[in-house]
Amino acid sequence: MIPLMLNFSGKKVVIFGGGDVGARKAGFFRPEAEVTVFSRSFSSRFSGLGAALVETDLSGVTDQALLERLAGAYIAVAATPDPALNDRIGALCREQGILFNNARGESGDVLIPSVIRGENFILSLSTGGKSPAVTRYLREYLQSSLPCLDRMIDLQERLRLHLRQTEPAIQKRRAALSGVIHDQEVWAALAEGEEAAWSIVERRYL
């Protein structure tokens, strides 16, 4: 599989299954996409997500009824507790050219990664479903190890703009940017604020 960043603004996402897994998937897509969830009941975790919840009994549902629910979908997620039903949904998605993620059953076209979001960055982590524990460990490790990552990105942008105006040599600009990002004192100063870190940058790299 190839990792990509996609713009889901205005895209329709259809989720089958109203349990905690379905809620987690809805929460992943909802910041951008229009999410509709079909299920007989819904977890309390859907509260506040803003997804459209459609109460429907999926037991014994026909392929035609599933196709009607899939109409216009960019991606579909099967998160029901029934692997056979999930696989049926996946087969219909393949026929219709709809991207598909399967929470339980045969693998789909799409894996939904664990995500770390900041103001200036998005990091996605996945082990391809082999070890959710490792993915969770990596997320916790990165969050605890780089608490000032957003501030470092702002600092790097500030330095890049400054160097473009003051340093014509590309190699020197790259060396300064690399030096700052590897400077542990700069990272420590970022905990106090960008200006504290910038004073170190000015002394050492400008």
PEMO-V407878 format. One record per residue. SS is DSSP state (~ for helix, > for strand, _ for the rest). PHI is phi as a letter, one per 20 degrees, with the letter a starting at -180 (NA if undefined). D_CENTER is the distance of its C-alpha to the mean C-alpha in whole Angstrom. Layout:
ss=(SS SS)
phi=(PHI PHI)
d_center=(D_CENTER D_CENTER)
//
This chain:
ss=(_ _ _ _ _ _ _ _ _ _ _ > > > > > _ _ _ ~ ~ ~ ~ ~ ~ ~ ~ ~ ~ ~ _ _ _ > > > > > > _ _ _ _ ~ ~ ~ _ _ _ _ _ > > > > _ _ _ _ _ _ _ ~ ~ ~ ~ ~ ~ ~ ~ _ _ _ _ > > > > _ _ _ _ ~ ~ ~ ~ ~ ~ ~ ~ ~ ~ ~ ~ ~ ~ _ _ > > > > _ _ _ _ _ _ _ _ _ _ _ > > > > _ _ _ _ > > > > _ _ _ _ _ _ ~ ~ ~ ~ ~ ~ ~ ~ ~ ~ ~ ~ ~ ~ _ _ _ ~ ~ ~ ~ ~ ~ ~ ~ ~ ~ ~ ~ ~ ~ ~ ~ ~ ~ _ _ _ ~ ~ ~ ~ ~ ~ ~ ~ ~ ~ ~ ~ _ _ ~ ~ ~ ~ ~ ~ ~ _ _ _ ~ ~ ~ ~ ~ ~ ~ ~ ~ ~ ~ ~ _)
phi=(NA d f c d d e e g m e e d d c d o d e f f f f f f f f f e f g c e e d c d d a f b c f f f f g n f n f e d d f b e e f m f e f f f f f f f e g n f e b c c d c e f d g f f g f f f f f f f f f e m d f c c d f b p f f e e c d e e f c d d c f d b c d d c b d m n f b g f f g f f f f f f f f e e c f d f g f f f f f f f f f g f f f f e d c f e f f f f f f f f f f f f e e f f f g f f f f e p f f f f f f f g f f e c d)
d_center=(16 14 11 10 8 10 11 11 14 17 15 17 15 17 17 20 20 20 20 17 15 15 15 11 10 12 10 6 8 11 10 11 12 16 15 18 19 22 24 27 26 23 21 22 18 18 20 19 15 17 17 20 22 25 27 28 30 28 31 33 31 32 31 32 30 27 27 28 25 23 24 22 19 17 15 16 15 18 18 22 24 26 25 27 26 23 24 26 23 22 25 25 22 23 27 25 23 19 16 16 14 17 16 20 22 22 19 17 16 12 11 7 6 6 4 7 8 11 13 14 11 7 7 6 9 10 14 14 15 18 18 15 17 17 13 14 16 14 12 15 17 15 15 18 20 18 18 20 17 17 20 21 19 21 24 23 23 26 28 27 29 32 32 32 35 37 37 37 37 33 34 35 32 29 31 31 27 27 30 28 24 27 29 28 31 28 25 28 29 26 26 29 27 27 31 32 29 31 34 34 32 35 38 36 35 36)
//
